[in-house]
Each structure stands twice: as C-alpha cells, then as structure tokens.
Amino acid sequence: MGSVSDRALAHIDSEEVLAELLERIWQGLGVDAVAVLILEPGGNELVAAATKGIESEVRQGVRVPLGRGFAGRIAAEKHPVILDRIDETTVVNPLLWEKGIKTLLGVPLLVGGEVLGVLHVGSLTPRTFTEDDVEFLQAAADRVALSVEAQQAQSARAAASKLQRSLLPAQLPLVPSLDFAARYVPGGRSIVAGDWYDVFTLPNGWMGIVIGDVVGHDLPAAVVMGRLRSALRAYSLEHTDPAEVLTRLDRKAQHFEPGMMATVLYGTLEPNFEKLYLSSAGHLAPVLASPGEPTEFAKLPTDPPIGAVREARRQTTEIDLPPGTITCFYTDGLVERRHAPLDQGLEALRSAVRPQRSERVCAAVMGALIGESVPEDDVALLVFRRQAADEVGALDVTMQAIPESLKDIRAAMRRWLSAVGVGGDVAGDLLLAVGEACTNSVEHAYGPAGGDIHLRMELLDDELVVTVRDHGRWRPARGVNRGRGLTLMEKCGDEVEVLRGEEGTTVVIRRRLEAEAQA
C-alpha cells in the first residue's frame, strides 16, 4: 500500500501523479485495465479521464450516467463494487465486455464525502478480488481523488483567468471629450472571480458603461460573468434605458442561470455626454466629483440584484455631467473590509476622488484604499471624466474602407463636433461633406483586397479642417448621375481640395465658423 501513499509520490510533478498512480495500481494488483472516470459539472454523468490497458475509453469519450451500470452504481452508492459478470446488463460501457474483461473491482473517488468520480480495475481472466485488494484500491482512490481535485482546481483557475482577461476590455475606447481609466486586481482568495467592467459605443451615438460583480469565485463565476456581459451588450442594442436593459438581463439570468446572483450598475451616456442615465441592480452608487463642488455619491435607488427577485421593478436616474466631472464606478472589493464598517471604506473612497485626469484618480484611489495590501476580494475600478471643450484634441479615426464603417465614422464625428461645441448647420454640412468623401473612398479607392480610410478633424482658431485620406487608386465613377460628390462637398465647405498621387487620395475640407455656429 505504500506505493500509492503521499510520501511515495511526493517527488513526482503534480501533472504526472495520475499517470504514475495508474501504473502503480496496475503493478500492485496485477490487473489488465485501470480507469478513472470523473463526475462532470452538473453531476449527471461520469466521463473517462485516464486509463491504462483500455486507452480507447478516453479516446472515444466514454460517458456513464450516474446510477446506471457498474461505474454509475459506485458513484451513486459511494461504496466499492465487485462484478464478475460483464455484459450489457451490468456494464454501460461496451468497450469493457468487447475487450473480454471478466472481473471488475471499483471504488468511489471521495473528497470530504463528496464524489469526484470512480476508480476501477479489470482482469481478462476470472479472478476473486480480496478484502486486501479492495483496501489497496480504496487507498489508491483517495490519493487519486486528491490529485484530481488539485488538477481540477488548477485548470479551473487557469481557465477562469484566461476567460476573464479575454472579457475585460483590452483597451478602453478613445472617445473625444471622454477620458477613461480602469484597474482590475484579483483578490487574495482566488486569482479571479466574477467582477467585470465594460465600455462600448452604440449605433445611435450613445455609449454604454457597466460594472458588475457575480457572486462566487473561479471558473463558475467567470463563466456566468461572460454570459451576463454578452447578454447585456445584446440588450443595449435594443434599448438606451438602463432599467429596461437590466430588466431583460434579469429575466434571461433567472431562466438560464437559476440560483446565480450578481450586482450590476449600468449607465448610458447621451451622444453629447451632458447626461448620464443610471440603473443599479444591487450595486453600490458611483462617486461624482465636479469642479467647484463637493465630491458625493450619486443619488439613485438601489434595485434588487440580478437573479434575486422575480419581476423586480427597476428604475433609471438622470444625472447631469458638467464639463470636468469625474464619475467613478467600482466593485465592493474596493471598499469592503472584513473587520471594518462599509461606511469607513466608502468615506475613504469619496475622499480620494477629485476632479482631475482619470488615470490620476485611479492611482489616488488604489493608493488610498489598497496600497501595499492584497485585497480580500477582487477589485474592479472604472473612472471616466467629461472633458471641457478646450481640452478636446483633434479627432483621428482609421477604419476599414467598407460600407459598414460609414455609420461608425458619422457617430465619431457627431461626438467630436458636440464635444468642441459645433452644432447647427455647420455640423450638418460637415457630416454630409465628409460622408461623401468617405463614401467615395469606399466605392472607388480599393479593389477586392480592400484598405483603410483615415479621418482627421481639427479646430484651428475659427476654422474646422477635415482630412480624409486613403491609399488606393480611384476607379472612374460607375453608372449614370455619378461623380457629383465634389460638387456636394464644395457646397458644404468653404474650401475643398482633392490631392491624388501614387500613394492615394487626400481630400481636405475647410469650413469657417461663425460665432453662432458654436454651441
């Protein structure tokens, strides 16, 4: 029995322990087949995970329903079973009787009284397994169970970490007049939980901003988080009202994820970013800091968390965002401490937030509330600031020269024009002129290989200068009544210049601003 003890295997790398255990069981009992079946998440089926002697069990993905046949009975009853008649009436897996196995001995894999799977051995000749054989195999099963549990935990953590990294934004969007920054720090209890944040633009020019926290840790929480994030994005395409989006998200979660619970704070920003509409599903209120005003928490009702109450009534609150305003979204891991009141953490957060650049706010908040310590729970922090008009730089956009890009270019232009205070007829004329220039690049600049369009808009004193550039060679206009784009651009701009060369075409549109054209 010492050959399968912890001490005997202490020098073996964890990834090789299971294979080594199967080899030692093979030799120790003198059997012809050894197999480990693991209970799948959900607890309804056993799946072949490792074998020696009948390797096709794993290669063919053998599955055994819980409670059925030899292995299913062992897992359900949690005690050893010896079987000396191997056929379709006693064994679910046909490979065992097809290979000629005559006798089977199996024991459960148990950790803390919970079944992880089944370990069984088989002989090609009739054999009587003794009590010593059963004791040996159960001791081996206990060691196998520990190895399997360790491998499952390691795999789950790695998968959860990879999943969460893939779902958190790789880069926050570059949006004229908005300054974003974020932090994510795993807690000490696990390398990942269900915290997430997201920022995305919508086809109508609005923006969605969300932060959430799924109850739980590791892979199950990360999987649910990914599903909620995807569903929320889908519902946001249909509604700009955050309460309606969270209502639909709650309905979906209660049907497809029964038993889960999550807090979510979802907000939508108008295209001019002057107002933020917020709805909270059990999430802590964001912090607001405006120049010349005291820092405070947003005043909004806190509705039930996602998954907590059926048909919960949800509300949306409208919040003004004057230029220079900082808005700070966060998860509870930032402010909750096991041996301190929540109000203490919230006050520390409020004191750390000031109306300055978002990156500086993130640094100040993390320094004040986390410092050198390891947080007890995951921490997600998302900060954005509405810039003043004189802080907004030039708009630079590069997109594929395809028709689908045109609406994104228009949305980016609308946001930028609003940010620099240009509206009315000037904004409408420029949208029309630039749209025509970009459409020409899409239709005429490239062949099947495709290419890019680059748009730059900048405000120089009292003049708007727009540059549209491609790197293709324009084809002649096709069809009748075509080729009038230049005339349209000239009517919308004060000066239009088209430069064609070996490296592509550049269109420069200039429009002088009258005082009343600037909002």
C-alpha positions in Angstrom: 0.0 0.0 0.0 3.0 2.3 0.5 3.4 2.5 -3.3 0.4 4.8 -3.5 1.0 6.9 -0.4 1.6 10.6 -0.4 5.2 10.1 0.7 5.9 7.7 -2.1 4.7 10.2 -4.7 6.0 13.4 -3.1 8.8 13.8 -5.6 6.6 13.5 -8.7 5.4 16.6 -10.6 1.7 17.1 -10.0 0.8 16.7 -13.7 2.4 13.3 -13.7 0.9 12.0 -10.5 -2.2 10.5 -12.0 -0.3 8.6 -14.7 2.1 7.3 -12.1 -0.7 6.2 -9.8 -2.3 4.2 -12.6 1.0 2.4 -13.3 1.4 1.5 -9.6 -2.1 0.3 -9.3 -1.6 -1.8 -12.5 1.5 -3.4 -11.0 0.3 -3.6 -7.4 -2.9 -5.5 -8.2 -1.6 -7.3 -11.3 -4.7 -6.3 -13.4 -5.2 -5.8 -17.1 -7.0 -2.5 -17.1 -7.2 0.6 -14.8 -9.6 3.5 -15.4 -10.5 6.8 -13.8 -13.9 8.3 -14.6 -14.7 11.9 -13.4 -18.1 13.2 -12.5 -18.9 16.1 -14.9 -20.1 19.5 -13.7 -23.8 19.1 -13.0 -23.3 15.7 -11.5 -25.2 13.6 -14.1 -22.5 11.7 -16.0 -19.1 10.1 -15.5 -16.6 10.7 -18.2 -13.4 8.7 -18.8 -10.4 10.8 -17.9 -7.4 8.4 -17.6 -6.9 4.8 -18.4 -4.2 2.1 -18.7 -4.9 -1.0 -20.6 -8.1 0.2 -22.5 -6.9 3.6 -23.7 -9.8 3.9 -26.1 -12.1 4.7 -23.2 -10.6 8.2 -23.1 -10.1 8.5 -26.9 -13.7 7.7 -27.6 -15.1 9.9 -24.8 -16.9 7.2 -22.9 -19.7 8.5 -20.7 -21.7 6.7 -18.0 -24.9 8.1 -16.5 -24.9 8.4 -12.7 -26.6 5.5 -11.1 -26.5 3.2 -14.2 -24.3 0.2 -14.7 -21.1 -0.6 -12.8 -19.4 2.8 -12.5 -22.6 4.7 -12.2 -23.7 2.5 -9.3 -20.4 3.0 -7.5 -20.7 6.8 -7.8 -24.3 6.8 -6.7 -23.9 4.5 -3.7 -20.4 5.7 -2.7 -19.0 2.2 -1.8 -16.9 -0.5 -3.5 -18.4 -2.9 -6.0 -17.0 -6.2 -7.3 -18.5 -7.6 -10.5 -17.9 -11.0 -12.1 -20.4 -10.8 -14.9 -19.5 -8.3 -17.6 -22.2 -7.7 -20.2 -24.7 -5.2 -21.4 -27.0 -5.9 -18.4 -24.4 -4.9 -15.8 -22.0 -2.5 -17.6 -22.9 0.6 -19.6 -19.5 0.9 -21.3 -19.4 -1.7 -24.2 -15.7 -1.5 -24.5 -15.2 -3.5 -21.3 -17.1 -6.6 -22.5 -15.9 -6.2 -26.1 -12.3 -6.3 -24.8 -13.0 -9.5 -22.8 -12.9 -8.2 -19.2 -14.1 -11.0 -16.9 -14.0 -9.3 -13.5 -14.2 -5.7 -12.3 -13.4 -4.0 -8.9 -14.4 -0.3 -8.5 -14.3 2.2 -5.7 -15.5 5.8 -5.4 -13.2 8.9 -5.5 -14.2 10.9 -2.5 -13.0 14.2 -1.1 -14.8 15.4 2.1 -17.6 12.9 1.5 -18.3 14.3 -2.0 -18.0 12.1 -5.1 -15.5 13.2 -7.7 -15.6 10.1 -9.8 -14.8 6.4 -9.9 -11.6 4.3 -10.0 -11.9 0.7 -11.3 -9.7 -2.1 -12.3 -10.4 -5.2 -14.5 -9.0 -8.6 -15.3 -9.1 -10.5 -18.6 -9.3 -13.8 -16.6 -11.8 -14.7 -13.9 -10.5 -13.5 -10.5 -11.5 -13.2 -6.9 -10.7 -9.8 -5.5 -9.9 -10.0 -1.8 -10.5 -7.5 1.0 -6.9 -6.5 0.9 -7.3 -5.7 -2.8 -10.3 -3.5 -2.0 -8.4 -1.8 0.8 -5.4 -1.2 -1.6 -7.6 0.2 -4.3 -9.5 2.5 -1.9 -6.3 3.9 -0.6 -5.2 4.5 -4.2 -8.5 6.1 -4.9 -8.1 8.5 -2.0 -4.8 9.6 -3.5 -6.2 9.8 -7.0 -9.1 11.9 -5.7 -6.6 14.4 -4.2 -4.7 14.5 -7.4 -7.8 15.0 -9.5 -9.1 17.7 -7.2 -5.8 19.6 -7.4 -5.7 19.3 -11.2 -9.4 20.4 -11.5 -8.7 23.5 -9.2 -5.6 24.4 -11.2 -7.4 24.0 -14.5 -10.4 25.9 -13.3 -8.3 28.8 -12.1 -6.3 29.0 -15.3 -9.4 28.8 -17.5 -11.2 31.4 -15.3 -8.2 33.8 -15.5 -7.9 33.4 -19.3 -11.7 33.8 -19.7 -11.8 37.0 -17.6 -8.8 38.5 -19.3 -10.5 37.9 -22.7 -13.7 39.5 -21.5 -12.3 42.6 -19.8 -11.7 45.4 -22.4 -8.2 45.0 -23.8 -8.2 48.8 -24.4 -10.7 51.4 -23.2 -12.2 53.3 -26.2 -10.7 56.6 -27.3 -13.7 58.9 -27.4 -13.5 62.6 -28.0 -14.2 64.6 -24.7 -14.2 61.5 -22.5 -11.1 60.4 -20.6 -11.2 56.8 -19.4 -9.0 54.8 -16.9 -9.5 51.4 -15.2 -8.0 48.9 -12.8 -8.6 45.2 -12.1 -6.9 43.4 -9.2 -7.6 39.8 -8.2 -8.4 39.2 -4.5 -6.3 37.1 -2.2 -8.8 34.2 -2.0 -8.6 33.4 -5.7 -6.9 34.6 -8.9 -10.3 35.5 -10.4 -13.9 36.0 -9.5 -16.9 37.4 -11.3 -16.1 41.2 -11.3 -16.1 42.9 -14.7 -16.4 46.3 -16.4 -17.2 47.2 -19.9 -17.4 50.3 -22.1 -18.9 50.3 -25.6 -20.4 52.6 -28.2 -23.8 52.1 -29.6 -25.0 52.6 -33.2 -27.1 55.7 -32.3 -24.1 57.5 -30.9 -24.9 56.7 -27.2 -22.4 54.9 -25.0 -22.8 52.1 -22.6 -20.8 51.9 -19.3 -21.2 48.9 -17.0 -19.6 47.4 -13.9 -20.8 44.2 -12.2 -19.9 41.5 -9.7 -21.2 37.9 -9.9 -21.5 36.1 -6.5 -18.9 33.3 -6.4 -15.3 32.7 -7.4 -13.2 31.0 -10.0 -14.5 29.4 -13.2 -18.2 29.2 -12.4 -18.4 32.9 -11.6 -16.2 33.8 -14.6 -18.5 31.8 -16.9 -21.6 33.5 -15.6 -19.9 36.8 -15.8 -19.1 36.2 -19.5 -22.7 35.3 -20.3 -24.1 38.4 -18.5 -21.7 40.7 -20.2 -22.6 39.3 -23.6 -26.4 39.4 -22.9 -26.2 43.0 -21.6 -24.4 44.1 -24.7 -27.1 42.5 -26.9 -30.0 44.1 -25.0 -28.2 47.5 -25.1 -28.6 47.5 -28.9 -32.3 47.5 -28.5 -32.8 50.0 -25.6 -31.0 53.0 -24.3 -32.9 52.9 -21.0 -30.6 51.2 -18.5 -33.6 50.0 -16.4 -35.1 48.2 -19.4 -31.8 46.6 -20.2 -31.3 45.3 -16.7 -34.9 44.0 -16.6 -34.3 41.9 -19.7 -30.9 40.8 -18.3 -32.6 39.7 -15.1 -35.3 37.8 -16.9 -32.6 36.0 -19.0 -30.5 35.2 -16.0 -33.4 33.8 -13.9 -34.4 31.5 -16.7 -31.0 30.2 -17.9 -28.8 30.7 -14.8 -31.2 29.7 -11.9 -29.5 30.2 -8.5 -27.0 32.8 -9.6 -26.9 36.3 -8.3 -25.0 39.4 -9.5 -24.9 43.1 -8.8 -24.7 45.4 -11.9 -24.5 49.1 -12.4 -25.4 50.1 -16.0 -25.3 53.6 -17.4 -25.9 55.1 -20.8 -24.4 58.4 -22.0 -26.1 60.8 -24.4 -24.1 61.5 -27.6 -23.1 64.9 -26.3 -22.2 63.4 -22.9 -24.1 66.0 -20.9 -26.3 63.5 -19.2 -25.7 60.0 -17.7 -28.7 57.6 -17.2 -28.1 55.1 -14.4 -29.8 52.0 -13.1 -28.4 49.9 -10.2 -29.2 46.2 -9.7 -28.0 46.0 -6.1 -24.7 47.7 -6.9 -23.0 50.5 -4.9 -23.6 54.0 -6.2 -20.9 55.7 -8.2 -18.8 58.6 -7.0 -19.2 62.0 -8.7 -16.7 64.8 -8.5 -17.3 68.1 -10.4 -15.0 71.2 -10.3 -16.0 73.6 -7.5 -18.5 71.1 -6.0 -18.1 68.6 -3.1 -17.5 65.0 -4.1 -20.5 62.9 -3.4 -22.2 59.6 -4.2 -24.8 59.6 -7.0 -28.3 59.7 -5.6 -30.1 56.8 -7.2 -32.3 54.0 -5.9 -30.8 50.6 -5.5 -33.0 47.9 -7.0 -32.7 44.1 -6.3 -29.6 42.3 -7.7 -29.8 40.3 -10.9 -31.3 36.9 -10.0 -32.6 37.8 -6.6 -36.2 38.7 -7.1 -38.6 37.8 -9.9 -40.2 40.7 -11.9 -38.3 43.3 -9.9 -39.2 46.9 -10.6 -36.2 48.8 -11.9 -35.6 52.5 -12.2 -33.4 54.8 -14.2 -31.9 58.0 -12.7 -30.8 61.0 -14.8 -27.6 62.7 -13.8 -26.0 65.9 -15.1 -22.4 65.8 -16.1 -20.9 69.3 -16.3 -17.5 69.6 -18.1 -14.7 68.3 -15.9 -16.9 65.9 -13.9 -15.3 62.6 -12.8 -17.6 59.5 -12.5 -16.2 56.5 -10.5 -17.6 53.0 -10.9 -16.3 50.3 -8.6 -17.0 46.9 -7.1 -17.4 46.2 -3.4 -13.9 44.6 -3.1 -12.5 48.1 -3.2 -14.4 49.4 -0.1 -15.4 46.3 2.0 -13.1 45.1 4.7 -13.9 42.1 7.0 -13.3 43.9 10.3 -14.3 47.4 9.3 -17.7 49.0 8.6 -18.6 49.6 5.0 -19.1 53.3 5.6 -15.5 53.7 6.5 -14.4 52.3 3.1 -16.9 54.4 1.3 -15.7 57.6 3.0 -12.1 56.7 2.2 -13.2 56.4 -1.5 -15.1 59.6 -1.5 -12.1 61.4 0.0 -9.7 60.0 -2.7 -11.8 61.1 -5.7 -11.1 64.6 -7.1 -12.0 66.2 -10.5 -8.7 65.5 -12.3 -7.5 63.2 -15.1 -9.0 59.8 -14.8 -5.6 58.0 -14.6 -4.6 60.2 -11.7 -7.9 59.4 -10.0 -7.4 55.7 -10.4 -3.9 55.9 -9.0 -5.1 58.0 -6.0 -8.0 55.6 -5.2 -5.9 52.5 -5.4 -3.2 54.1 -3.3 -5.6 55.2 -0.6 -7.7 52.0 -0.4 -5.4 49.2 -1.5 -1.8 50.5 -1.0 0.6 47.6 -0.4 -2.1 45.2 0.9 -3.6 42.2 -1.0 -7.3 42.9 -1.3 -9.6 40.3 0.3 -11.9 40.3 -2.8 -11.5 41.2 -6.4 -11.4 44.9 -7.2 -12.7 46.5 -10.4 -12.5 50.2 -10.8 -13.7 52.2 -13.9 -13.3 56.0 -14.0 -14.2 58.5 -16.7 -14.2 62.2 -17.0 -16.1 64.5 -19.3 -13.5 67.0 -20.6 -14.1 70.7 -21.2 -14.3 71.8 -24.9 -10.8 73.4 -24.8 -9.3 70.1 -23.7 -10.6 68.1 -26.7 -7.9 67.4 -29.2 -8.2 66.5 -32.9 -10.3 63.5 -34.0 -8.2 60.8 -35.6 -10.1 57.7 -36.9 -8.8 54.9 -39.1 -11.3 52.3 -40.3 -11.7 49.7 -43.0 -12.9 51.0 -46.3 -16.2 49.1 -46.2 -19.8 50.4 -46.2 -20.3 49.3 -42.6 -17.6 51.7 -41.4 -19.5 54.8 -42.6 -22.0 54.8 -39.7 -19.2 54.5 -37.2 -17.4 57.4 -38.8 -20.6 59.5 -38.6 -21.1 58.6 -35.0 -17.5 59.6 -34.1 -17.9 62.9 -36.0 -21.1 63.7 -34.1 -19.5 63.1 -30.7 -16.4 65.2 -31.6 -18.4 68.1 -33.0 -20.6 68.1 -29.9 -17.5 68.0 -27.7 -15.9 71.1 -29.3 -19.3 72.9 -29.3 -20.1 72.9 -33.0 -23.7 72.3 -34.0 -26.5 73.5 -36.2 -26.0 73.9 -40.0 -22.2 73.7 -39.7 -22.3 70.3 -38.1 -24.9 69.1 -40.6 -22.9 70.3 -43.6 -19.7 68.7 -42.4 -21.4 65.4 -41.8 -22.7 65.5 -45.3 -19.5 66.6 -46.9 -17.3 64.1 -45.0 -19.7 61.3 -45.5 -19.5 61.9 -49.3 -15.7 61.9 -49.2 -15.6 58.7 -47.2 -18.2 57.0 -49.4 -16.0 57.8 -52.4 -13.1 56.1 -50.8 -15.1 53.1 -50.0 -16.5 52.8 -53.6 -13.5 53.9 -55.7 -10.2 53.6 -53.8 -9.7 49.9 -53.5 -10.2 46.6 -55.2 -11.1 43.2 -53.6 -8.0 43.4 -51.3 -9.6 46.4 -49.5 -7.8 49.0 -47.5 -8.3 51.8 -44.9 -9.8 55.3 -44.6 -8.2 57.8 -42.3 -10.2 60.8 -41.0 -8.8 63.7 -39.1 -10.8 66.7 -37.8 -9.2 69.6 -36.0 -10.3 73.0 -34.9 -7.8 75.7 -35.8 -8.8 79.1 -34.4 -12.1 79.8 -36.2 -11.8 77.2 -38.9 -12.6 73.5 -39.0 -10.2 71.4 -41.1 -11.2 67.9 -42.1 -8.8 65.5 -43.9 -10.0 62.2 -45.5 -7.2 60.0 -46.8 -7.0 56.6 -48.5 -4.1 54.7 -50.1 -5.8 53.4 -53.1 -6.1 54.3 -56.8 -9.5 55.6 -57.6 -11.6 53.9 -60.3 -13.8 56.0 -62.6 -17.4 56.6 -61.5 -19.8 53.8 -62.4 -23.4 54.3 -63.6 -25.3 57.5 -64.6 -25.7 60.6 -62.4 -22.5 59.7 -60.6 -19.3 61.7 -60.0 -21.2 64.7 -58.3 -19.6 64.2 -54.9 -17.1 67.0 -55.3 -19.9 69.5 -56.2 -21.7 68.4 -53.0 -18.6 68.8 -50.8 -17.9 72.3 -52.3 -21.4 73.4 -51.4 -21.0 72.2 -47.8 -17.4 73.5 -47.2 -15.8 76.9 -47.8 -12.8 75.3 -49.5 -12.3 71.7 -50.8 -9.0 70.4 -52.1 -8.5 66.9 -53.7 -4.9 65.7 -54.0 -4.3 62.5 -56.0 -1.0 60.7 -56.1 0.8 57.4 -56.3 0.2 56.8 -52.6 -3.5 57.5 -52.6 -6.1 60.3 -52.5 -6.4 63.1 -49.9 -9.5 65.3 -49.6 -9.2 68.4 -47.4 -12.4 70.3 -46.5 -12.2 73.6 -44.7 -15.2 75.4 -43.0 -15.0 78.7 -41.2 -17.0 79.0 -38.1 -19.4 81.8 -37.3 -19.9 82.7 -33.7 -23.5 81.4 -33.6 -22.4 78.0 -35.1 -20.6 77.1 -31.9 -23.0 75.9 -29.2 
